[in-house]
């Protein structure tokens, strides 16, 4: 425990002398100077320099307590080898003599501080007089008082700094709390706005509007192929750009690895995933400016809602597609009108009125759901109401009205990016019970088209002419017999001599017997054509001027074309 400070001055032996009064006044002034805000080192330095003017004593050292030891203060310029610090311990806080190197007399005056007892050590050639000793005692007491005041000021400053630090910490905590409250408030607003958009059954467009309201940026929602589903805000591109399929797939994979929104050009893009599958994407048009956490939070949570919406829409589409497929299957195999009308109405199609069947086959394309949906979109682009399905590896459409078959082929070709396909349309049916007949006619039309010299295109049942009499299912035995009967000699001659008499006859009959038209179509000279026709008369034994022979030959060449010109 630090010693109790005793502020009572010892009795002065020569009180009242002029010199003594002057020294006391000097100590009073010194006390004022010591308490003007100096630190402990400055106070001790001032005390040390004030010893000599008071008498024969000279300052030797001053010590302050630090823990369980005494530390020389101010620190000496050279190492302290006097051993005074160790000897002062034996005084136990009292004043008393101490040996000082080079002095006959040495004395330690205690400096009572708040941390314990320090010492002011002085030395003299001989013991000072009583009044001189008294003055150094007073100096030591004043120094103790100044040290106590300095310690109090230091503690006050430390306390003030601690209070300032606490205030700054409190302000920082308050700022963080305010930021957290603002962030939570923003997140609550985001949840409320998005929840309201989903609950109001606004669909994908409703979610996009909610994100635009929350961020102020233009919002685009795309399916997983980059097709635009919804746009909200200014600056919508017209037409909306279709991304490169390979690059778009790489972007989706990169976004799936990031698991957070990312900058793509002037857009902030996030992926809408459901159970690990990318269903679409949402982007904010943010320009070249910086984006904050708020936009990322909104986009991230909006994509969660979007993923659920897209998954829901896909499930609905799959259910509707299955119902449509089952309905089309039943219509093809045959069902009653009343049941057909009710089931068609349930999937949003009106079976009342004229309809027809269409069968679509495309080279290199599997008739999966994607293919069927593409064919359905093509029909919808022509404002054709349809029930799409797949059957026997082909797309099947129940079409309302009597569509333009060639326009339908062009629309499907645009949708698929390829024209290498065939479409067969059946005849009109005015009731669901007639749909099986129209389906068989569509199959027959498709077969005729695929076996013709121009297999890529569309053929309606009405365009078949005499070929309506052919049986479906690929049974062309009677046709082949008829072709062989009328064209057999020409086909045999062509096979033996590598000639084109059958083709020449077919083109001649298609041109109505016109020499110039036939020669131009075959890219041969008129004399060459005249020679070939003569050989045709000789080889076939038929007179081309005979009406009946000419009719049968024309039908045979048409059938030969449908069979692909491959019958030998």
Secondary structure as GFF3:
##gff-version 3
##sequence-region A 1 568
A	DSSP	alpha_helix	18	34	.	.	.	ID=ss1
A	DSSP	alpha_helix	40	49	.	.	.	ID=ss2
A	DSSP	three_ten_helix	52	54	.	.	.	ID=ss3
A	DSSP	beta_strand	58	66	.	.	.	ID=ss4
A	DSSP	beta_strand	69	72	.	.	.	ID=ss5
A	DSSP	alpha_helix	84	88	.	.	.	ID=ss6
A	DSSP	three_ten_helix	89	91	.	.	.	ID=ss7
A	DSSP	beta_strand	96	97	.	.	.	ID=ss8
A	DSSP	beta_strand	105	113	.	.	.	ID=ss9
A	DSSP	beta_strand	116	124	.	.	.	ID=ss10
A	DSSP	alpha_helix	130	199	.	.	.	ID=ss11
A	DSSP	alpha_helix	203	215	.	.	.	ID=ss12
A	DSSP	beta_strand	218	223	.	.	.	ID=ss13
A	DSSP	beta_strand	228	232	.	.	.	ID=ss14
A	DSSP	alpha_helix	245	258	.	.	.	ID=ss15
A	DSSP	beta_strand	262	264	.	.	.	ID=ss16
A	DSSP	beta_strand	267	274	.	.	.	ID=ss17
A	DSSP	beta_strand	277	285	.	.	.	ID=ss18
A	DSSP	alpha_helix	293	333	.	.	.	ID=ss19
A	DSSP	alpha_helix	337	346	.	.	.	ID=ss20
A	DSSP	beta_strand	355	362	.	.	.	ID=ss21
A	DSSP	alpha_helix	369	381	.	.	.	ID=ss22
A	DSSP	beta_strand	386	391	.	.	.	ID=ss23
A	DSSP	beta_strand	394	400	.	.	.	ID=ss24
A	DSSP	alpha_helix	405	416	.	.	.	ID=ss25
A	DSSP	beta_strand	421	425	.	.	.	ID=ss26
A	DSSP	three_ten_helix	432	434	.	.	.	ID=ss27
A	DSSP	alpha_helix	435	451	.	.	.	ID=ss28
A	DSSP	beta_strand	457	460	.	.	.	ID=ss29
A	DSSP	three_ten_helix	461	469	.	.	.	ID=ss30
A	DSSP	alpha_helix	477	497	.	.	.	ID=ss31
A	DSSP	alpha_helix	501	510	.	.	.	ID=ss32
A	DSSP	alpha_helix	515	522	.	.	.	ID=ss33
A	DSSP	alpha_helix	526	540	.	.	.	ID=ss34
A	DSSP	alpha_helix	547	562	.	.	.	ID=ss35
###
